[in-house]
Amino acid sequence: MSVAKRDYYEVLSVSRECDEQTLKSAYRKLALQYHPDRNPGNHEAEEKFKEAAEAYAVLSDAQKRAAYDRFGHQGVNGGGAPGFDESAFADFGDILGDLFGLGDIFGQRRGRSRGPQRGEDLRYDLEISFEDSMRGVSVDLQIPRMEACSKCQGTGGEPNGGLVTCSVCNGRGEVLYQQSFLAIRKTCPTCGGRGKVIRQACSQCRGEGFHRTEKKLKVNIPAGVDNGTRLRLSAEGNPAPPGGGQPGDLYVVIKVAEHSIFERRENDLHCTLPVNVAQAALGAEIEIETFDGPQKIKIPEGTQSAAHFRLRNLGVPHLNSRARGDLYVHVDVQIPKKLTRDQRRLFEELRQVLPADNAPHEKSVFEKVRDFFG
């Protein structure tokens, strides 16, 4: 028997309108409370720790959060459980270590393991037009990033004998401090965890190990992206430090320019259609331009200002889906500010046949307008 998953906002005890900092603080508090190092052997605490990490992994990602807000658990990972995401917890490093200066307690290493370090993630802010956000677009980007020195392969030392084993940690990359009954492991301050130090700097990169360059990438922007949408390009970030780690990722963050006619509200589009008093009173058929070509709208007799019409499936495409929002056309009845002599004469004649009050008459106001112009 499956157990219904709790609402992610309920898990973190935050409101649906909370900002990123509030979200992070709430997650940090729960991660500290239920961290396995503080609750050894406590299965319930471990499950709460994983539940909080899962909730944060979704809500801290703008795209996943938008999908969750709209569709709930079904909108995230096809409705399945994303599972425990260690990378979410890694945003804070080891929380116990950050708060108390203890990298590892009782000699145990939980949450972090020594191994090849991953390269740094990169962010690229890209502004696109409203039209491109509707239809999708392929763009060529010049991404500034680091690249390993071709001579030393990123080590910073000359290829033959430029690196030597660190004398402080004896190549382990970490040092052990004994404080009473606590055995505390920390990254070696001399070699920074590499286990080696530079004896002779590389002549090509002067010991830096990397140099700045630009890489040209073609990025496909899907239809339906919105402000804040993040596109992840795996392994296109900075290279990893020496040791065989994976490169970081590149995150392309989208900013969509405003449109002169259409306004986006979630996946729906809204626009204003100005009509004159005769069109509103007598009715009319007006053609408007949309992203799907010209569309005709029938304005019925007696249409009032602020009335709106809904055109289904002419809105914004849903990301990675064939579904689309709707287009809402809002009517704005325009009253002329200046009249020609003939227009003034006609309006004065119309005023004579229109009732001066709101008392009921045999014919409605719009029927009389229709007869007058008819």
N, C-alpha and C positions, 0 to 999 in steps of 0.2 A: 504494500500500500504506500503510494507516494505521498509526501507531505508537501502542502502548498508552500511555495517560497514566500518569505516575508518581503514586504515592500522595502526597496533599498533606502528610501528616505527614512522609513521607520527604523531600519537597522542602525543607521547612523544618528538617529534622533535629530534630524534637521528638517527645515521646511523645504518645500519644492522650489522656492525662490531664492535659496541660499546661494551666496557667492562662493568662489573657489577657496578663499581663505577660511571661511566658516566650515566648508566641507573638509578641508585638510585638517583643521583643528579637531573636528569631531572624530575623524578617522584616527588621528594620532593618539587621542585619549583612549579610544577603545583598543587600539593595537598595543598600547602600553599596559592596559588593564589585563588583557587576555594573552599577552605574549607567552609562548611556551616556556621561555626561560624563567618566567615568574610563576608558572603553573605546571611544573613537571608532573606528568602522568595524569593530568586532568583533561579527560577527553572532551567534556563539555566546554571548557575554556578554549581548547584547540578549535572546536567547531565554531565558536563565536568569533575567534580570531580570523578564521577562514571566511566566515560570512561577512565580516566587516571589510576584509580585503577585497572580496568579490564585489561588494556594493561600491566601494571606492573606485575600483578598476573601471566600472561602468560610468559612474557619475562624474568622475574627473576627466573623462574624455567627452568633449563637446558633441561629437557626432553620435556616440553611443547614448549619451544622456538624452539628446533630442529624440532618438528612436525609442528609448525607454519611456520618456514622458508621453509619447504619442501612442505607443502600442503595448507598454508594459513589458513583462518578461518575454512575451512572444516577439517583441521587436529587437531583442538582443540575442545574437547567436542562434537565431531560429527558434527561440523559446527554450532552448536548453540552458543548462547552468554553465556560465563561463568558467566556473571552477576557481580555485584559489590561484590568484595571480601574484607570484612573488615579486614581480617588477613593481607592483603598486606599493608594496611594503618597502621596496628598495628606495622609494622616493625620499625616505627619511634616513636611509642607512639603517643601522641597527638602532632602534629607538632607545633601548637601554644604554647603548654606548654613547649616543648623542646627549642623553640627559645626565648620565652619571660618569661618563668618561671610561666606561668599562666595555672593551671590545668584546670580550668573551668571559663568561662567568663559570667558575669551577673547571676551567680548562676545556669546556665544551664549546663547540662552534656550531651555533644554530643560525639559520637565516642567511649566513654568508659563508662562502667557501673560497679558499685560496685557489686560484686558477687563473687562466688567461683573462686579462681585463678586457672589457668591451670598449670599443671606440666611442667617442663623444657623438651624441645626436646633434643634428643641425636643424635650424629653422629658417625657412625662406618665406617671406610675406609676398603674396602675389595678388595684385588687383586685376580683376577682369570686368568686362562690361556686363550689364544686365542681360543683354542678348546672349552672350556666351554662357552665362549661368543657366539660361533656359534650354539651350540646345547642346551644350557641351562643346569643348574645344581642345585641340592639341597645341601645346605651346613648347617652344624651345627655351630653356633656361640656362643661364651661365651661373653655376653654383660655386661661390668661393669656398674652398675647403683646404685642408691640409693633406699632404701626400708624403709618404715615407721617402727619405733620402735614398737615391738609387745606389749610393756607394756603401753606406753603413746599414741599409735596410731598416732604418728607424732606431738603431741602438744608440746613436750619438757618438760611438767610439770608432776608431780606426779598425778596419776589418781584421787585421792580424795583431792581436795583443792590445787592442784599445780598451777592452773591458777586463776588469779583474773582480774576483769574488769579494763581496763586502765583508770586511773584517769584524763588523759589529754583530751581524746576524749569521755569519758563516754561510751566506748564500740562501738562507731560509726565507728571507723577506719579512720576517717578523721576530719580535723579541718577547720574551716571557718575563713578567714581573711577578714576584711572589710577595703578597701582602697578607700576612697572617695565614688564614686557611684559604685565601683566594689566590688562584692562579690566573693572572690577567695577561692576555696576549694583545699586543699592539703592533701595528705596522712599523717596520724598522724606520727610524727617523733619518738614518744616513743614506740608505739606498731607495727609500720610498716604496719598499715592497718588491723591488726588482731582483734583489739578491746579488746584484752586481753594480759596480760603480765605474765611472769613466776614468781611466788612467791617461789615455791620449785621445783628445777630441778629434772627431772626424774632420778632415781638412775641407770637405765639401760643404757640410752644413754647420760647421763650427760647434759641434756637440748638440745641436738642437734636435737632430734626428728626423726632422720634418721640414718641409718648406710649403709656403702658401701657393696655391694654384687655383685654376678655375676649370670646372668640368661641365661640358655641355650635355644636358639631359633633355629628352623629349618626355613631357608629362601630359598624360591624358586627363583632362578635367571632365568628370561626368556631368551630365545634365542634372540640374536640381541642387547644385551646391549653393550654400548660403554663407553669409558672413560668419567667420569663425570655423568653417569646415576645415578639418585637418586631413590631408592626404599623406599617407605614410609610404615612403619609398625605402624598402628594406635594403640595408647595407650600402646606402649611398651617403652616409655621414662620414665623419673623420675616421681614419684608420685606427686600429687598436695599437696600444703600446707594444713593444717587442714582447713576444711570448706566445704568439699564435692566436690571440683573441679575435673575435668577430668585429668588423667595422660597425660603427654606429648607424643609425637610421637618419633619413632626411624627412622632415615634416614640412610640407607645403601648406601654409595657412592662407585660406582664401578670404579676400575682401571683395565684395560685389559693389560696383558703382551704382548709384541711384539712377532710376529711369525717369524721364521727363513726363511720362504719362501713367505708367503702371506702378502700383505699390504692392509689395509682397507682404502677406501676413500668413506665416507658416507656409502652406503649399497652395494657398489661394492668391489670386491676383485681384486687385481692385483698381478701377479707374472711374473718372467722372465724365459724363456726357452732357455738354451744354445743349439745351433746346430752347427755342423761343416760345413765347406765350401761345402763339397760334398752333404750333406743333403739339404743345402740351394739352391744349384745349380740344383740338380737333383730331388729334392722333396723327401719327406719321410712321413711316418706315425709314430708318436711318442705317446707313452702312458704316461700320467702324473697322479699323484695322486691328488685328490681333497677331499674336505670334504664329497663328495657324492660317493666316491670310484673312481677307475681308469677311466679315460676318454681318448679316442684316438683323437689326433689332426692331421689333414692332412696338411702337409707343402707342398704347391704347388711349382713347378719348378720356379726358379728365385726369391725366397723369399729374400728380403733385410733385413738387420739388422734394428731393430726398428719397423718392421711390427708387428701387433698384431691381435689376434683372439679373438672373443667374444663368450663365452659360456653362454647362457641365463639361468637365474634362478639357477645359481650355486654360487651366492654371499651370502651376509649376510641377514638373515631373518629380516624383518621389525618387530619392537616391536609390540606385540599384533596383529599380522596380518599374513596371510598366504603368503603374497607377499615376494619376495626375490629380491636382486640385482643380478648383473651378474658377471661373472669371466672373466677378461681380461688377456690373455696370451701374453706377449711381447717377440718377438724373438730377441735373441742376437747371431749373427753369430760369432763364435769363430775362431780366426786365431791362428794356433799352434805356440808356441814360440820356441819349439825345434822339430826337425824332425829327424826321423831315416834315415839311408842311403837309404832304398827303397822309403820312402816318399819323400825325397829330389829329387831322380831321377825322380819320377813320376811328381813332381811339375815342375822340369826343362823341362821335355818333354811337359808338359801342357803349359808352358810359350812360347814354340816354336810355338804352334798352336794358341795361343791367339793373337789378334791384339795388336800392340804396341800403338795405338792411339784409339780415339773414332770414327773413320770414319766408316760409315756403311759398312757392309759386307753381302755377300749372306746369311750366317748363323749367328744367334745371338751367343753371347759369351756362353750363357748357353746351347744352342744347341750343340756347340762344346764340352763343358765340358761333356755333357750327352753322346755324341758319344765317347769321350775319355775314360770315365769310363765304357761305355756300353759294 
